[in-house]
Amino acid sequence: MNKDALIYIAGHNGMVGSAIYRKLQREGYTNFVLRSSKELDLRDTAAVASFFETHKPEYVFLAAAKVGGIHANNIYRAEFLYDNLMIQNNVIHQSYLNGVKKLLFLGSSCIYPKLADQPLKEEYLLSGFLESTNEPYAIAKITGIKMIENYADQYGCNYTSVMPTNLYGPNDNYDLQNSHVLPALLRKFHEAKVSGAASVVVWGTGTPLREFLHVDDLAEACYFVMQSYDSPQFLNVGSGSEISIKDLALTIKDVVGFEGELVFDTSKPDGTPRKLMDSSRLKTLGWEPKIGLKEGIEREYNNFKQRLA
């Protein structure tokens, strides 16, 4: 990407999109065309077509999506399927019609079968049943991957995809009903500390294993891929380390300074028992994560407190 190239980041106000935006600015890019979801509804085919025809971006980062944790994925199943399919269909197809030079699609580790072998390799896609609680979101993301592959195959588009593991960092969602586990726990422990509560409730048994990646590390990976990788074959992006939900909660408890007890609500779902990504393909190309989990949580807790100030 030349420094004066026109770049469109779909979802630039979200956690992933804003991290990519910050990374590109640090690298000296200044020519952006950006629209908030209020300014451009990416589910609206006519509006997206008009946007692309008017602005003709050269490079596209497709980081826009309807996202949420176990509760939101399980309750708003039709919305997660429809909204994400429409966003992807419109942006990818209009990129093709308007001659976008390169597009990067952001997927999710939930594309893999619930009981797939660990760590999760790219070739495990479509090899088994999905986790039921987030199946609609996963199906939408799988469709995005297949659009990328088939637009490259039929039309010769230089499009590719990355599948991040569980993310956290600046601009995360802290809504306790719709957020992912790490920000939800961070908020719970902070509020419990402030209120002097005796305990914090953690959903599930605490035994599931999860991998976490700071969103700034993902942004580095996205930039690396856009600069150095020209294949429709998607790539996993993860830290390579996993931690149980119980140990994650204990780490956050320590960072926040909460001195009460943990209570596990086993009536709530655990989700997938284990989910560790094999990111060796990307790492072989030359990318490595730099931010350790505890360091990243400390950074994000400082960001969270600043947001409340």
C-alpha positions in Angstrom: 0.0 0.0 0.0 1.4 3.4 -1.0 1.3 6.0 1.7 -1.2 8.1 -0.4 -3.5 5.2 -1.2 -7.2 5.7 -0.4 -8.1 3.3 2.4 -11.6 2.4 3.7 -11.9 0.8 7.1 -15.4 -0.6 7.6 -16.0 -0.5 11.3 -13.4 2.1 12.2 -15.1 3.0 15.4 -15.1 -0.6 16.7 -12.4 -2.3 18.7 -10.7 -3.9 15.7 -11.3 -1.2 13.2 -10.0 1.6 15.5 -6.9 -0.5 16.3 -6.2 -0.8 12.5 -6.8 2.9 12.1 -4.3 3.7 14.8 -1.7 1.4 13.3 -2.1 2.9 9.8 -1.8 6.4 11.2 1.4 5.4 13.1 2.7 4.1 9.8 2.1 7.4 8.1 -1.1 6.8 6.2 -3.4 9.8 6.0 -5.8 9.2 3.1 -8.9 7.6 4.6 -12.5 7.5 3.7 -14.5 6.6 6.9 -18.1 6.4 7.8 -19.8 5.5 11.1 -22.7 3.1 11.2 -25.1 6.0 11.5 -23.6 7.6 8.4 -23.5 4.4 6.3 -25.6 1.3 7.1 -23.6 -1.5 5.6 -26.7 -3.7 5.5 -28.2 -1.3 3.0 -27.1 -2.5 -0.5 -28.0 0.7 -2.4 -26.2 2.9 0.2 -23.1 0.8 0.1 -23.1 0.7 -3.7 -23.4 4.5 -3.8 -20.5 4.9 -1.3 -18.1 2.7 -3.3 -19.1 4.3 -6.7 -18.5 7.8 -5.2 -15.3 7.3 -3.3 -13.5 4.3 -5.1 -11.3 3.2 -2.2 -8.2 1.3 -3.2 -7.8 -0.8 -0.1 -10.5 -2.1 2.2 -10.3 -3.5 5.8 -13.6 -5.2 6.5 -13.7 -5.0 10.3 -17.4 -4.1 10.6 -19.6 -6.8 12.2 -22.4 -7.4 14.7 -20.6 -8.9 17.6 -21.3 -10.1 21.2 -20.6 -12.7 23.8 -22.4 -16.0 24.5 -25.6 -14.4 25.7 -26.0 -12.0 22.8 -25.1 -14.7 20.2 -27.6 -17.1 21.7 -30.5 -14.5 22.1 -30.2 -12.5 18.9 -29.5 -15.4 16.5 -31.4 -14.2 13.5 -29.9 -10.7 13.8 -26.4 -12.0 14.0 -26.9 -14.1 10.9 -28.7 -11.5 8.8 -26.7 -8.4 9.8 -23.3 -10.0 9.3 -24.3 -11.7 6.0 -25.5 -8.4 4.6 -22.5 -6.4 5.8 -20.1 -8.9 4.2 -22.1 -9.4 1.0 -22.3 -5.6 0.3 -18.8 -4.6 1.1 -17.1 -7.6 -0.6 -19.3 -7.4 -3.7 -19.0 -3.6 -4.1 -15.2 -3.9 -3.6 -15.2 -6.2 -6.6 -17.5 -4.1 -8.7 -15.4 -0.9 -8.0 -11.9 -2.3 -8.5 -10.6 -2.4 -5.0 -6.9 -3.5 -5.2 -6.9 -5.5 -2.0 -9.4 -6.4 0.7 -8.8 -7.9 4.2 -11.8 -9.7 5.8 -11.8 -10.1 9.6 -13.4 -13.4 10.8 -13.5 -15.2 14.1 -12.1 -18.3 15.8 -15.7 -19.4 16.3 -15.7 -20.7 12.7 -14.2 -24.0 13.9 -16.1 -27.1 15.0 -16.9 -27.2 18.7 -14.9 -30.4 19.3 -12.1 -30.0 16.7 -8.6 -31.1 17.6 -6.5 -28.5 19.4 -4.7 -26.3 18.5 -7.1 -25.3 15.7 -5.6 -25.4 12.2 -7.0 -23.7 9.2 -7.7 -27.0 7.5 -10.2 -27.9 10.3 -12.8 -25.6 8.8 -16.1 -27.4 8.1 -14.9 -30.7 9.6 -17.6 -30.9 12.3 -20.5 -29.4 14.1 -20.3 -25.8 15.4 -20.8 -24.6 19.0 -24.6 -24.1 19.1 -24.6 -20.9 21.1 -22.8 -18.9 18.4 -23.7 -20.9 15.3 -25.4 -18.1 13.4 -22.4 -15.8 13.8 -20.0 -18.6 12.9 -22.0 -19.4 9.7 -21.9 -15.8 8.6 -18.1 -15.6 9.1 -17.6 -18.9 7.2 -19.7 -17.5 4.4 -17.3 -14.5 4.4 -14.3 -16.7 4.1 -15.9 -18.6 1.2 -16.8 -15.3 -0.5 -13.1 -14.2 -0.3 -11.9 -17.5 -1.7 -14.4 -17.7 -4.5 -14.1 -14.0 -5.6 -10.4 -14.6 -5.8 -11.0 -17.8 -7.8 -13.7 -16.5 -10.2 -12.7 -12.8 -10.6 -9.0 -12.8 -9.7 -9.6 -10.5 -6.7 -6.6 -10.0 -4.3 -8.7 -10.6 -1.2 -7.7 -12.5 1.9 -9.0 -13.2 5.5 -7.7 -13.5 9.0 -9.3 -15.3 11.8 -8.5 -13.7 15.2 -8.7 -15.5 18.5 -10.5 -13.8 21.4 -9.7 -10.1 21.4 -9.6 -7.4 24.0 -8.3 -3.8 24.2 -9.3 -0.2 23.6 -12.9 0.4 22.5 -14.0 -3.0 23.8 -17.7 -3.5 24.7 -18.3 -3.4 28.4 -22.1 -4.1 28.4 -22.5 -7.0 30.8 -25.3 -8.5 28.7 -23.6 -8.4 25.4 -19.8 -8.3 26.0 -17.2 -11.0 25.8 -15.8 -12.7 28.9 -12.6 -10.5 29.5 -14.2 -7.1 29.4 -17.3 -8.4 31.3 -15.0 -9.7 34.1 -12.9 -6.5 34.2 -16.1 -4.4 34.7 -17.5 -6.9 37.3 -14.3 -6.8 39.4 -14.0 -3.0 39.1 -17.6 -2.4 40.2 -17.3 -5.0 43.0 -14.1 -3.3 44.3 -15.7 0.2 44.2 -18.9 -1.0 45.9 -17.1 -3.2 48.5 -18.9 -6.3 47.4 -18.0 -9.6 49.0 -17.9 -11.7 45.8 -18.0 -11.6 42.0 -20.1 -14.1 40.0 -18.3 -15.8 37.1 -20.4 -17.6 34.5 -20.0 -21.3 34.1 -17.6 -23.7 35.8 -14.4 -21.8 35.1 -12.8 -24.8 33.4 -13.0 -23.8 29.7 -9.7 -22.8 28.2 -9.4 -19.6 26.1 -6.7 -17.8 24.1 -6.6 -14.0 24.2 -4.9 -11.5 21.9 -4.5 -7.7 22.4 -6.2 -5.9 19.6 -3.1 -3.9 18.9 -1.3 -7.1 18.1 -4.1 -8.0 15.7 -3.8 -4.6 14.0 -0.1 -5.3 13.5 -1.0 -8.7 12.0 -3.6 -7.1 9.7 -1.1 -4.5 8.5 1.5 -7.2 7.9 -0.9 -9.4 5.9 -2.0 -6.4 3.7 1.7 -5.7 3.0 3.1 -9.1 2.6 0.5 -11.8 1.9 -1.4 -12.3 -1.4 -3.4 -15.4 -1.1 -7.2 -16.1 -0.5 -6.2 -18.8 2.0 -7.2 -17.5 5.4 -4.8 -17.2 8.3 -5.3 -17.7 12.0 -4.1 -14.9 14.3 -3.6 -15.8 18.0 -1.2 -15.4 20.8 -0.4 -19.2 21.1 -1.1 -19.2 24.9 -4.3 -20.4 26.6 -5.7 -19.8 30.1 -8.7 -21.2 32.0 -11.6 -18.9 32.7 -10.9 -19.3 36.4 -7.3 -18.3 36.0 -8.3 -15.4 33.8 -10.7 -14.3 36.5 -7.9 -14.6 39.1 -5.6 -12.5 36.9 -8.1 -9.8 36.5 -9.0 -9.9 40.2 -5.3 -9.3 40.9 -4.9 -6.5 38.3 -8.0 -4.7 39.6 -7.1 -5.2 43.3 -10.4 -6.9 44.3 -10.1 -8.8 47.6 -13.4 -10.7 47.7 -14.3 -14.2 46.6 -15.1 -15.8 43.2 -18.4 -17.6 42.8 -19.0 -19.8 39.7 -22.6 -19.9 38.4 -22.7 -23.4 36.9 -26.3 -22.8 35.6 -24.7 -20.6 32.9 -23.2 -22.0 29.8 -19.5 -22.6 29.4 -19.5 -22.5 25.6 -16.7 -24.3 23.7 -14.5 -26.3 26.2 -11.2 -25.3 24.6 -10.3 -23.0 21.8 -6.6 -22.5 21.0 -5.5 -21.3 17.5 -2.6 -22.7 15.6 -1.1 -19.5 14.1 2.0 -21.1 12.8 1.3 -20.2 9.2 1.3 -16.5 9.9 4.2 -16.7 12.3 6.2 -18.6 9.7 5.6 -15.5 7.4 7.2 -13.3 10.0 4.6 -12.0 12.4 4.7 -12.4 16.2 2.5 -11.0 19.0 4.2 -8.7 21.4 1.8 -7.9 24.3 1.6 -10.5 27.1 -1.9 -11.1 28.7 -1.3 -9.6 32.1 0.4 -6.5 30.6 -2.5 -6.2 28.2 -5.1 -6.4 30.9 -3.2 -3.8 32.9 -3.2 -1.5 29.9 -6.9 -2.1 29.3 -7.8 -1.6 33.0 -6.2 1.8 32.8 -8.1 2.6 29.6 -11.3 1.5 31.3 -10.8 3.7 34.3 -10.0 6.7 32.1 -13.3 6.1 30.3 -15.1 6.3 33.6 -13.3 9.5 34.7 
